[in-house]
Amino acid sequence: MLVPDDLRYSTDHEWARVTGTTVRVGITDYAQDALGDVVFVELPTVGAEVDAGGPLGEVESTKSVSEIYAPVPGTVTAVNAALADHPEQLNQDPYGEGWLCDLQVPDAAAVDGLMDAAAYRQLLDA
């Protein structure tokens, strides 16, 4: 499983890329592999307020429908609209073109509760 060192991770298998007070969110390689072929993605609405651990959207695959949870609290500032026509990007490039949304967080320290890559690898190995 690919686990980039420059990201933070939630126990729900979402990743967070921090740039100042903007956090880009997606699902991990582990999550996309467990889901199977993604056929539909429901994204949040720009301007929506989300709580850490609260629902952010849904991913529908050939196996199941799974909730996506916000790894940090914030306001949705952008969504990856390309996923509407190309949901398979979640499988093909989960850390790149398969990103889900950007959140504006009140404080960059909001990500301090997330795991670093080493801790996430330990979670996967458990």
Secondary structure, 3 states (H helix, E strand, C coil): CCCCCCCEECCCCEEEEEECCEEEEEECHHHHHHHCCEEEEECCCCCCEECCCCEEEEEEECCCEEEEECCCCEEEEEECHHHHCCCCHHHHCCCCCCCCEEEECCCHHHHHHCECHHHHHHHHHC
